Amino acid sequence: MTAKEILSTYLHVQDGGKIDSIPVSESFWDELAEGKHPQLDQGRLMCAFTFSEPWSTWERHPAGEELVMLLSGAATFVLDDSGQERAVSLSEPGAYVLVPQNVWHTAKTTVPTTMLFLTPGAGTEHRRVGA
């Protein structure tokens, strides 16, 4: 057994407790949006990625709550619940927010930031920021 890196291998945590590794590729998110990974509609996807500017989209997850945890850097997570925006500052490694089911959210930062996500994928929606 060898250690793996969450930035290059995502984990599919299945409802029955089994966990599958999913290699990260440049096309993964496009493939997911195109419905090419239907097995990920069940359970949760654990992944992490690094970004250094505000997200260009909002997203929401109708299948359940999402855990978002800061690993490094700093970000403000913005939640839009029925037109009421709420900002949650994440500035210390390990700080997290539970995004309620079906609540639109986005992230803002200006520094290199790495976050871990545990996401219920079924039915995830996206919209452009400013739309």
C-alpha positions in Angstrom: 0.0 0.0 0.0 1.3 3.5 -0.9 0.1 6.9 0.1 -1.9 8.8 -2.4 -2.5 12.6 -2.9 -6.1 14.0 -2.8 -5.1 16.7 -5.4 -4.4 14.0 -8.0 -6.8 11.2 -6.9 -10.4 11.9 -5.9 -12.4 9.5 -3.7 -15.9 8.2 -4.4 -17.4 7.4 -0.9 -20.2 5.1 -1.7 -23.4 4.8 0.4 -22.5 1.2 1.4 -19.1 2.3 2.8 -16.9 1.3 -0.1 -14.4 3.9 -1.3 -13.1 4.0 -4.9 -10.2 6.0 -6.2 -10.8 8.2 -9.2 -7.7 9.5 -11.1 -7.9 13.2 -11.8 -7.6 14.2 -15.4 -7.9 17.6 -17.2 -11.2 16.4 -18.6 -12.7 15.1 -15.4 -15.0 18.0 -14.6 -16.2 18.3 -18.3 -16.9 14.6 -18.4 -18.8 14.8 -15.1 -20.9 17.7 -16.5 -21.6 15.6 -19.6 -22.9 12.7 -17.4 -20.0 10.4 -18.2 -19.6 9.3 -14.5 -23.2 8.3 -13.4 -21.8 6.2 -10.6 -20.9 9.4 -8.8 -24.6 10.4 -8.5 -24.7 8.0 -5.4 -22.7 8.6 -2.3 -20.2 11.5 -2.0 -17.2 12.7 -4.0 -14.2 13.8 -1.9 -11.8 16.0 -3.8 -9.5 18.9 -3.2 -8.2 21.6 -5.5 -6.2 24.8 -5.4 -7.3 28.2 -6.7 -6.2 31.7 -6.3 -9.0 33.9 -7.7 -12.8 34.1 -7.1 -14.8 31.3 -8.7 -16.6 32.3 -11.9 -19.7 30.2 -11.0 -22.2 29.5 -8.3 -23.2 25.9 -7.6 -25.8 24.0 -5.5 -26.4 20.4 -4.6 -30.0 19.2 -4.3 -28.9 15.7 -3.1 -27.6 16.9 0.3 -25.2 19.0 2.3 -21.6 19.7 1.2 -18.6 19.8 3.5 -16.0 22.4 2.5 -12.8 22.5 4.5 -9.9 24.9 4.2 -6.5 23.1 3.9 -4.3 26.1 3.2 -4.6 29.8 2.2 -7.8 31.7 2.9 -11.2 32.2 1.3 -14.6 33.6 1.8 -17.4 31.2 1.1 -20.6 33.0 0.0 -24.0 31.3 0.4 -27.1 32.6 -1.3 -30.1 31.1 0.4 -33.3 32.4 -1.2 -31.7 35.8 -2.1 -30.0 36.3 1.3 -26.2 36.2 0.9 -24.1 35.1 3.8 -20.3 35.2 3.9 -18.3 32.7 5.8 -14.6 33.5 6.3 -12.3 30.5 6.3 -8.8 31.6 7.4 -7.3 28.7 9.4 -6.4 25.2 8.1 -9.2 22.9 9.2 -11.9 25.6 9.2 -15.0 24.3 7.4 -18.5 25.2 6.4 -21.5 22.9 5.9 -23.3 24.1 2.8 -27.0 23.4 3.3 -28.8 21.2 0.7 -29.9 23.2 -2.4 -28.2 26.5 -1.3 -26.2 28.3 -4.0 -22.6 29.0 -3.1 -19.3 30.3 -4.5 -15.9 31.1 -3.1 -13.7 34.3 -3.2 -10.0 34.5 -2.7 -6.9 36.4 -3.9 -4.3 34.0 -2.5 -3.4 30.4 -3.4 -6.0 28.4 -1.5 -6.5 24.7 -1.3 -9.9 23.3 -0.1 -11.3 19.9 0.5 -14.8 19.0 -0.6 -17.2 16.2 0.3 -20.0 16.6 -2.2 -23.3 14.8 -3.0 -23.1 15.0 -6.8 -26.5 14.0 -8.0 -28.3 16.9 -9.7 -25.5 19.5 -9.0 -26.3 22.8 -10.8 -24.1 25.7 -11.9 -24.7 29.3 -12.9 -22.3 32.1 -13.8 -21.4 34.7 -11.1 -23.3 37.9 -12.1 -26.0 36.0 -14.0 
